[in-house]
Amino acid sequence: MDFSSKLLENAVYEMSQLPGIGKRTALRLVLHLLKQPTEQTQRLSGALETLRSTVKFCTSCHNISDVELCEICANPKRDESLVCVVEDIRDVMAIENTGQFKGLYHVLGGKISPMEGVGPQDLTIQSLVNKAKEGKIKELIFALSSTMEGDTTNFYIYKQLDGLEISTSTIARGIAVGDELEYADEITLGRSIVNRIPFEGSLKAN
């Protein structure tokens, strides 16, 4: 792709580094921004800079937040004895949109994937285990995608909880195997949370 401007080329290159954005799409987005009022582009860049410099991660669940403790963890109406384990913030948003879950979350920040060099130490698993040892959690719901990496992560956490009086469950397989939670429709995802099954049962099924 030939560019008449080095500035344009650099902007397109940076835009194309975003997931799912190829160079042609990046070029279209950059050209669109150039057609907009300068103030709009400045608001966009300002919002991104502010996000990057001031965003926090909840000290309890590791969800993205504006303050130390996110709104979900700070809500006294949520059931702190019930914790849903998810991969990232997109899964929290997907489950919240169902309106079916009233517990808390724990965001791992990814899944165990030796092929990608991601081990248990790269995730917030130890933080979850530490919370479990405090005795307030009665049930953990594994809500990772039903992939090999998701199942491996579930099983690893399950083994780390050995000896603790905590029940473990997994979302019902209303979600197609290999599907990501963020793409599931709200009704299916909501039913999967409500009709969750014991994690031990999912091991026998496999």
Order of alpha helices (4+ residues) and beta strands (2+ residues): alpha-alpha-alpha-beta-beta-alpha-beta-alpha-beta-alpha-beta-alpha-beta-alpha-beta-alpha
